[in-house]
Amino acid sequence: MPDRSIDFATCIDARLAVGQGKGWRYSELPPDLTAYRGALAAIDRYARREFRACFAELLSEKKNQVLRVIESGEMEAGEPDSGVDVASLSATQMQRWFEDLRGDVTGIYMSHPETLAQLGYSGIADGADSAALSGFVQLGLGKVEGWEPKAKVRENES
C-alpha cells in the first residue's frame, strides 16, 4: 500500500497529551513529555547553529546528518535561547531519547492494521492513526475489510 502514510507525530502527541507513558524510561531522561520537548528544541538549536536553518527546513541529507550526530551521542545542543522554557538535554540524553523515539515509531508502525495486513496478519491490532483505519468494522462471517490481506489460493486447492 504505497500511498498510505502513518502520522507518527500525531500518535506520539496524543500519548503525550494525556500524560500516558510506556511504563519505563532511561534513568538519564526526564519524563516523556519533558524529554520530547527538550530533544526537539535541542535538534532545532543544533540545526540553526550548524546549518543556519531550523530542522524542518533542512534537506533530507542534512536531516540525516543531524540524526547521525544524535545517534552517535555527539550532539551538543547548547543552551536554550533566552526566554525559552525548555530544558536542554545532554548529548547522552539525546542519544537515549533517540533510541526511545525509534522504539515509539517502531511500535506505532508494527501495531498499525495496514502494516499487519502487509505482513499477511489478519487479527487483533491497535494503533491506527485515524477512525477509518481503527481496525475491524465489518464483523461477521465472510466480511472482509478493504485493508485486510487477500486470501491466497494454494495450488492444490484450485
CNS distance restraints for C-alpha pairs under 8 A (distance, minus, plus):
assign (resid   1 and name CA) (resid 118 and name CA) 7.72 0.50 0.50
assign (resid   6 and name CA) (resid 109 and name CA) 7.32 0.50 0.50
assign (resid   6 and name CA) (resid 128 and name CA) 7.95 0.50 0.50
assign (resid   6 and name CA) (resid 129 and name CA) 6.49 0.50 0.50
assign (resid   7 and name CA) (resid  11 and name CA) 6.53 0.50 0.50
assign (resid   7 and name CA) (resid 129 and name CA) 6.34 0.50 0.50
assign (resid   8 and name CA) (resid  12 and name CA) 6.21 0.50 0.50
assign (resid   8 and name CA) (resid 105 and name CA) 6.39 0.50 0.50
assign (resid   8 and name CA) (resid 108 and name CA) 6.98 0.50 0.50
assign (resid   9 and name CA) (resid  13 and name CA) 5.88 0.50 0.50
assign (resid  10 and name CA) (resid  14 and name CA) 6.01 0.50 0.50
assign (resid  10 and name CA) (resid 129 and name CA) 7.48 0.50 0.50
assign (resid  11 and name CA) (resid  15 and name CA) 6.50 0.50 0.50
assign (resid  11 and name CA) (resid 108 and name CA) 7.50 0.50 0.50
assign (resid  11 and name CA) (resid 129 and name CA) 6.44 0.50 0.50
assign (resid  12 and name CA) (resid  16 and name CA) 6.19 0.50 0.50
assign (resid  12 and name CA) (resid 104 and name CA) 7.59 0.50 0.50
assign (resid  13 and name CA) (resid  17 and name CA) 5.86 0.50 0.50
assign (resid  14 and name CA) (resid  18 and name CA) 6.66 0.50 0.50
assign (resid  15 and name CA) (resid  19 and name CA) 6.46 0.50 0.50
assign (resid  15 and name CA) (resid  20 and name CA) 5.31 0.50 0.50
assign (resid  15 and name CA) (resid  21 and name CA) 7.32 0.50 0.50
assign (resid  16 and name CA) (resid  20 and name CA) 5.86 0.50 0.50
assign (resid  16 and name CA) (resid  21 and name CA) 7.36 0.50 0.50
assign (resid  16 and name CA) (resid  32 and name CA) 7.14 0.50 0.50
assign (resid  16 and name CA) (resid  33 and name CA) 5.75 0.50 0.50
assign (resid  19 and name CA) (resid  33 and name CA) 7.54 0.50 0.50
assign (resid  21 and name CA) (resid  32 and name CA) 6.72 0.50 0.50
assign (resid  25 and name CA) (resid  29 and name CA) 6.84 0.50 0.50
assign (resid  25 and name CA) (resid  31 and name CA) 7.64 0.50 0.50
assign (resid  25 and name CA) (resid  32 and name CA) 7.80 0.50 0.50
assign (resid  25 and name CA) (resid 100 and name CA) 7.99 0.50 0.50
assign (resid  26 and name CA) (resid  96 and name CA) 6.99 0.50 0.50
assign (resid  28 and name CA) (resid  92 and name CA) 7.93 0.50 0.50
assign (resid  28 and name CA) (resid  93 and name CA) 6.06 0.50 0.50
assign (resid  28 and name CA) (resid  96 and name CA) 7.73 0.50 0.50
assign (resid  29 and name CA) (resid  35 and name CA) 6.37 0.50 0.50
assign (resid  29 and name CA) (resid  93 and name CA) 5.99 0.50 0.50
assign (resid  29 and name CA) (resid  96 and name CA) 7.48 0.50 0.50
assign (resid  29 and name CA) (resid  97 and name CA) 7.25 0.50 0.50
assign (resid  30 and name CA) (resid  34 and name CA) 6.02 0.50 0.50
assign (resid  30 and name CA) (resid  35 and name CA) 5.50 0.50 0.50
assign (resid  31 and name CA) (resid  35 and name CA) 6.02 0.50 0.50
assign (resid  32 and name CA) (resid  36 and name CA) 6.03 0.50 0.50
assign (resid  33 and name CA) (resid  37 and name CA) 6.16 0.50 0.50
assign (resid  34 and name CA) (resid  38 and name CA) 5.99 0.50 0.50
assign (resid  34 and name CA) (resid  86 and name CA) 7.89 0.50 0.50
assign (resid  34 and name CA) (resid  87 and name CA) 7.58 0.50 0.50
assign (resid  35 and name CA) (resid  39 and name CA) 5.91 0.50 0.50
assign (resid  35 and name CA) (resid  89 and name CA) 7.68 0.50 0.50
assign (resid  35 and name CA) (resid  97 and name CA) 7.01 0.50 0.50
assign (resid  36 and name CA) (resid  40 and name CA) 6.02 0.50 0.50
assign (resid  36 and name CA) (resid  97 and name CA) 7.66 0.50 0.50
assign (resid  37 and name CA) (resid  41 and name CA) 6.14 0.50 0.50
assign (resid  37 and name CA) (resid  86 and name CA) 6.60 0.50 0.50
assign (resid  37 and name CA) (resid  87 and name CA) 7.90 0.50 0.50
assign (resid  38 and name CA) (resid  42 and name CA) 6.02 0.50 0.50
assign (resid  38 and name CA) (resid  86 and name CA) 5.63 0.50 0.50
assign (resid  38 and name CA) (resid  87 and name CA) 5.32 0.50 0.50
assign (resid  38 and name CA) (resid  88 and name CA) 5.52 0.50 0.50
assign (resid  38 and name CA) (resid  89 and name CA) 5.96 0.50 0.50
assign (resid  39 and name CA) (resid  43 and name CA) 6.09 0.50 0.50
assign (resid  39 and name CA) (resid  88 and name CA) 7.55 0.50 0.50
assign (resid  39 and name CA) (resid  89 and name CA) 6.41 0.50 0.50
assign (resid  39 and name CA) (resid  94 and name CA) 6.27 0.50 0.50
assign (resid  39 and name CA) (resid  97 and name CA) 7.23 0.50 0.50
assign (resid  40 and name CA) (resid  44 and name CA) 6.27 0.50 0.50
assign (resid  41 and name CA) (resid  45 and name CA) 6.16 0.50 0.50
assign (resid  41 and name CA) (resid  80 and name CA) 7.90 0.50 0.50
assign (resid  41 and name CA) (resid  86 and name CA) 7.12 0.50 0.50
assign (resid  41 and name CA) (resid  88 and name CA) 7.77 0.50 0.50
assign (resid  42 and name CA) (resid  46 and name CA) 6.05 0.50 0.50
assign (resid  42 and name CA) (resid  77 and name CA) 4.91 0.50 0.50
assign (resid  42 and name CA) (resid  78 and name CA) 7.39 0.50 0.50
assign (resid  42 and name CA) (resid  80 and name CA) 7.83 0.50 0.50
assign (resid  42 and name CA) (resid  88 and name CA) 6.50 0.50 0.50
assign (resid  42 and name CA) (resid  89 and name CA) 6.95 0.50 0.50
assign (resid  43 and name CA) (resid  47 and name CA) 6.14 0.50 0.50
assign (resid  43 and name CA) (resid  55 and name CA) 6.79 0.50 0.50
assign (resid  43 and name CA) (resid  66 and name CA) 7.67 0.50 0.50
assign (resid  43 and name CA) (resid  77 and name CA) 6.80 0.50 0.50
assign (resid  44 and name CA) (resid  48 and name CA) 6.11 0.50 0.50
assign (resid  44 and name CA) (resid  54 and name CA) 5.32 0.50 0.50
assign (resid  44 and name CA) (resid  55 and name CA) 5.20 0.50 0.50
assign (resid  45 and name CA) (resid  49 and name CA) 6.12 0.50 0.50
assign (resid  45 and name CA) (resid  54 and name CA) 7.46 0.50 0.50
assign (resid  45 and name CA) (resid  77 and name CA) 6.10 0.50 0.50
assign (resid  45 and name CA) (resid  78 and name CA) 7.25 0.50 0.50
assign (resid  45 and name CA) (resid  80 and name CA) 7.68 0.50 0.50
assign (resid  46 and name CA) (resid  50 and name CA) 5.99 0.50 0.50
assign (resid  46 and name CA) (resid  75 and name CA) 7.70 0.50 0.50
assign (resid  46 and name CA) (resid  76 and name CA) 7.43 0.50 0.50
assign (resid  46 and name CA) (resid  77 and name CA) 5.16 0.50 0.50
assign (resid  46 and name CA) (resid  78 and name CA) 7.44 0.50 0.50
assign (resid  47 and name CA) (resid  51 and name CA) 5.39 0.50 0.50
assign (resid  47 and name CA) (resid  52 and name CA) 6.65 0.50 0.50
assign (resid  47 and name CA) (resid  53 and name CA) 6.04 0.50 0.50
assign (resid  47 and name CA) (resid  54 and name CA) 5.58 0.50 0.50
assign (resid  47 and name CA) (resid  55 and name CA) 5.34 0.50 0.50
assign (resid  47 and name CA) (resid  66 and name CA) 7.31 0.50 0.50
assign (resid  48 and name CA) (resid  52 and name CA) 4.29 0.50 0.50
assign (resid  48 and name CA) (resid  53 and name CA) 4.63 0.50 0.50
assign (resid  48 and name CA) (resid  54 and name CA) 5.23 0.50 0.50
assign (resid  48 and name CA) (resid  55 and name CA) 7.33 0.50 0.50
assign (resid  49 and name CA) (resid  53 and name CA) 7.86 0.50 0.50
assign (resid  53 and name CA) (resid  57 and name CA) 6.25 0.50 0.50
assign (resid  53 and name CA) (resid  58 and name CA) 6.70 0.50 0.50
assign (resid  54 and name CA) (resid  58 and name CA) 6.85 0.50 0.50
assign (resid  55 and name CA) (resid  63 and name CA) 6.75 0.50 0.50
assign (resid  58 and name CA) (resid  62 and name CA) 5.89 0.50 0.50
assign (resid  58 and name CA) (resid  63 and name CA) 5.97 0.50 0.50
assign (resid  59 and name CA) (resid  63 and name CA) 6.28 0.50 0.50
assign (resid  60 and name CA) (resid  64 and name CA) 6.05 0.50 0.50
assign (resid  61 and name CA) (resid  65 and name CA) 6.27 0.50 0.50
assign (resid  62 and name CA) (resid  66 and name CA) 6.33 0.50 0.50
assign (resid  63 and name CA) (resid  67 and name CA) 6.30 0.50 0.50
assign (resid  64 and name CA) (resid  68 and name CA) 6.16 0.50 0.50
assign (resid  65 and name CA) (resid  69 and name CA) 6.41 0.50 0.50
assign (resid  66 and name CA) (resid  70 and name CA) 6.39 0.50 0.50
assign (resid  67 and name CA) (resid  71 and name CA) 6.07 0.50 0.50
assign (resid  68 and name CA) (resid  72 and name CA) 6.07 0.50 0.50
assign (resid  69 and name CA) (resid  73 and name CA) 6.51 0.50 0.50
assign (resid  69 and name CA) (resid  74 and name CA) 5.49 0.50 0.50
assign (resid  69 and name CA) (resid  75 and name CA) 5.56 0.50 0.50
assign (resid  70 and name CA) (resid  74 and name CA) 6.09 0.50 0.50
assign (resid  70 and name CA) (resid  75 and name CA) 5.20 0.50 0.50
assign (resid  70 and name CA) (resid  91 and name CA) 7.27 0.50 0.50
assign (resid  70 and name CA) (resid  94 and name CA) 6.11 0.50 0.50
assign (resid  70 and name CA) (resid  95 and name CA) 5.44 0.50 0.50
assign (resid  70 and name CA) (resid  98 and name CA) 7.01 0.50 0.50
assign (resid  71 and name CA) (resid  94 and name CA) 7.96 0.50 0.50
assign (resid  71 and name CA) (resid  95 and name CA) 5.32 0.50 0.50
assign (resid  71 and name CA) (resid  98 and name CA) 6.65 0.50 0.50
assign (resid  71 and name CA) (resid  99 and name CA) 7.83 0.50 0.50
assign (resid  72 and name CA) (resid  95 and name CA) 6.90 0.50 0.50
assign (resid  73 and name CA) (resid  91 and name CA) 5.28 0.50 0.50
assign (resid  73 and name CA) (resid  92 and name CA) 5.51 0.50 0.50
assign (resid  73 and name CA) (resid  94 and name CA) 6.92 0.50 0.50
assign (resid  73 and name CA) (resid  95 and name CA) 4.94 0.50 0.50
assign (resid  74 and name CA) (resid  91 and name CA) 5.59 0.50 0.50
assign (resid  74 and name CA) (resid  92 and name CA) 7.76 0.50 0.50
assign (resid  75 and name CA) (resid  90 and name CA) 7.71 0.50 0.50
assign (resid  75 and name CA) (resid  91 and name CA) 4.87 0.50 0.50
assign (resid  75 and name CA) (resid  94 and name CA) 7.11 0.50 0.50
assign (resid  76 and name CA) (resid  90 and name CA) 6.62 0.50 0.50
assign (resid  76 and name CA) (resid  91 and name CA) 5.44 0.50 0.50
assign (resid  77 and name CA) (resid  88 and name CA) 7.31 0.50 0.50
assign (resid  77 and name CA) (resid  89 and name CA) 7.38 0.50 0.50
assign (resid  77 and name CA) (resid  90 and name CA) 7.36 0.50 0.50
assign (resid  77 and name CA) (resid  91 and name CA) 7.46 0.50 0.50
assign (resid  78 and name CA) (resid  88 and name CA) 7.34 0.50 0.50
assign (resid  79 and name CA) (resid  88 and name CA) 6.24 0.50 0.50
assign (resid  80 and name CA) (resid  84 and name CA) 6.19 0.50 0.50
assign (resid  80 and name CA) (resid  85 and name CA) 7.85 0.50 0.50
assign (resid  80 and name CA) (resid  86 and name CA) 6.90 0.50 0.50
assign (resid  80 and name CA) (resid  87 and name CA) 7.28 0.50 0.50
assign (resid  80 and name CA) (resid  88 and name CA) 6.36 0.50 0.50
assign (resid  89 and name CA) (resid  93 and name CA) 5.62 0.50 0.50
assign (resid  89 and name CA) (resid  94 and name CA) 6.10 0.50 0.50
assign (resid  90 and name CA) (resid  94 and name CA) 6.10 0.50 0.50
assign (resid  91 and name CA) (resid  95 and name CA) 6.25 0.50 0.50
assign (resid  92 and name CA) (resid  96 and name CA) 6.28 0.50 0.50
assign (resid  93 and name CA) (resid  97 and name CA) 5.95 0.50 0.50
assign (resid  94 and name CA) (resid  98 and name CA) 6.07 0.50 0.50
assign (resid  95 and name CA) (resid  99 and name CA) 6.45 0.50 0.50
assign (resid  96 and name CA) (resid 100 and name CA) 6.28 0.50 0.50
assign (resid  97 and name CA) (resid 101 and name CA) 6.03 0.50 0.50
assign (resid  98 and name CA) (resid 102 and name CA) 6.20 0.50 0.50
assign (resid  99 and name CA) (resid 103 and name CA) 6.36 0.50 0.50
assign (resid 100 and name CA) (resid 104 and name CA) 6.25 0.50 0.50
assign (resid 101 and name CA) (resid 105 and name CA) 6.18 0.50 0.50
assign (resid 102 and name CA) (resid 106 and name CA) 6.00 0.50 0.50
assign (resid 103 and name CA) (resid 107 and name CA) 6.09 0.50 0.50
assign (resid 104 and name CA) (resid 108 and name CA) 6.24 0.50 0.50
assign (resid 105 and name CA) (resid 109 and name CA) 6.08 0.50 0.50
assign (resid 106 and name CA) (resid 110 and name CA) 5.98 0.50 0.50
assign (resid 107 and name CA) (resid 111 and name CA) 6.00 0.50 0.50
assign (resid 108 and name CA) (resid 112 and name CA) 6.25 0.50 0.50
assign (resid 108 and name CA) (resid 127 and name CA) 5.92 0.50 0.50
assign (resid 109 and name CA) (resid 115 and name CA) 6.66 0.50 0.50
assign (resid 109 and name CA) (resid 127 and name CA) 7.88 0.50 0.50
assign (resid 110 and name CA) (resid 115 and name CA) 6.09 0.50 0.50
assign (resid 110 and name CA) (resid 116 and name CA) 6.79 0.50 0.50
assign (resid 111 and name CA) (resid 115 and name CA) 7.22 0.50 0.50
assign (resid 111 and name CA) (resid 116 and name CA) 7.06 0.50 0.50
assign (resid 111 and name CA) (resid 125 and name CA) 5.84 0.50 0.50
assign (resid 111 and name CA) (resid 126 and name CA) 5.47 0.50 0.50
assign (resid 111 and name CA) (resid 127 and name CA) 5.17 0.50 0.50
assign (resid 111 and name CA) (resid 128 and name CA) 7.60 0.50 0.50
assign (resid 112 and name CA) (resid 116 and name CA) 6.44 0.50 0.50
assign (resid 112 and name CA) (resid 125 and name CA) 6.64 0.50 0.50
assign (resid 112 and name CA) (resid 126 and name CA) 6.12 0.50 0.50
assign (resid 112 and name CA) (resid 127 and name CA) 4.86 0.50 0.50
assign (resid 112 and name CA) (resid 128 and name CA) 5.09 0.50 0.50
assign (resid 112 and name CA) (resid 129 and name CA) 7.97 0.50 0.50
assign (resid 113 and name CA) (resid 117 and name CA) 6.11 0.50 0.50
assign (resid 113 and name CA) (resid 125 and name CA) 5.67 0.50 0.50
assign (resid 113 and name CA) (resid 126 and name CA) 6.80 0.50 0.50
assign (resid 113 and name CA) (resid 127 and name CA) 7.25 0.50 0.50
assign (resid 113 and name CA) (resid 128 and name CA) 6.48 0.50 0.50
assign (resid 113 and name CA) (resid 133 and name CA) 6.99 0.50 0.50
assign (resid 113 and name CA) (resid 134 and name CA) 7.47 0.50 0.50
assign (resid 113 and name CA) (resid 135 and name CA) 6.11 0.50 0.50
assign (resid 113 and name CA) (resid 147 and name CA) 7.68 0.50 0.50
assign (resid 114 and name CA) (resid 118 and name CA) 6.18 0.50 0.50
assign (resid 114 and name CA) (resid 133 and name CA) 7.77 0.50 0.50
assign (resid 114 and name CA) (resid 147 and name CA) 5.99 0.50 0.50
assign (resid 114 and name CA) (resid 148 and name CA) 7.39 0.50 0.50
assign (resid 115 and name CA) (resid 119 and name CA) 6.39 0.50 0.50
assign (resid 116 and name CA) (resid 120 and name CA) 6.34 0.50 0.50
assign (resid 116 and name CA) (resid 121 and name CA) 5.12 0.50 0.50
assign (resid 116 and name CA) (resid 122 and name CA) 6.90 0.50 0.50
assign (resid 116 and name CA) (resid 125 and name CA) 7.68 0.50 0.50
assign (resid 117 and name CA) (resid 121 and name CA) 5.26 0.50 0.50
assign (resid 117 and name CA) (resid 122 and name CA) 6.06 0.50 0.50
assign (resid 117 and name CA) (resid 147 and name CA) 6.54 0.50 0.50
assign (resid 117 and name CA) (resid 148 and name CA) 5.18 0.50 0.50
assign (resid 117 and name CA) (resid 149 and name CA) 5.12 0.50 0.50
assign (resid 118 and name CA) (resid 149 and name CA) 6.64 0.50 0.50
assign (resid 120 and name CA) (resid 149 and name CA) 5.66 0.50 0.50
assign (resid 121 and name CA) (resid 149 and name CA) 7.42 0.50 0.50
assign (resid 122 and name CA) (resid 148 and name CA) 6.35 0.50 0.50
assign (resid 122 and name CA) (resid 149 and name CA) 7.07 0.50 0.50
assign (resid 124 and name CA) (resid 135 and name CA) 7.76 0.50 0.50
assign (resid 125 and name CA) (resid 135 and name CA) 6.52 0.50 0.50
assign (resid 126 and name CA) (resid 134 and name CA) 7.09 0.50 0.50
assign (resid 126 and name CA) (resid 135 and name CA) 6.84 0.50 0.50
assign (resid 127 and name CA) (resid 134 and name CA) 7.25 0.50 0.50
assign (resid 128 and name CA) (resid 133 and name CA) 5.40 0.50 0.50
assign (resid 128 and name CA) (resid 134 and name CA) 4.95 0.50 0.50
assign (resid 128 and name CA) (resid 135 and name CA) 7.21 0.50 0.50
assign (resid 129 and name CA) (resid 133 and name CA) 6.87 0.50 0.50
assign (resid 129 and name CA) (resid 134 and name CA) 7.28 0.50 0.50
assign (resid 130 and name CA) (resid 134 and name CA) 6.18 0.50 0.50
assign (resid 136 and name CA) (resid 145 and name CA) 6.82 0.50 0.50
assign (resid 137 and name CA) (resid 145 and name CA) 7.37 0.50 0.50
assign (resid 138 and name CA) (resid 143 and name CA) 5.69 0.50 0.50
assign (resid 138 and name CA) (resid 144 and name CA) 6.50 0.50 0.50
assign (resid 138 and name CA) (resid 145 and name CA) 6.28 0.50 0.50
assign (resid 139 and name CA) (resid 143 and name CA) 6.15 0.50 0.50
assign (resid 144 and name CA) (resid 148 and name CA) 6.71 0.50 0.50
assign (resid 153 and name CA) (resid 157 and name CA) 6.63 0.50 0.50
assign (resid 153 and name CA) (resid 158 and name CA) 6.78 0.50 0.50
assign (resid 154 and name CA) (resid 158 and name CA) 6.74 0.50 0.50
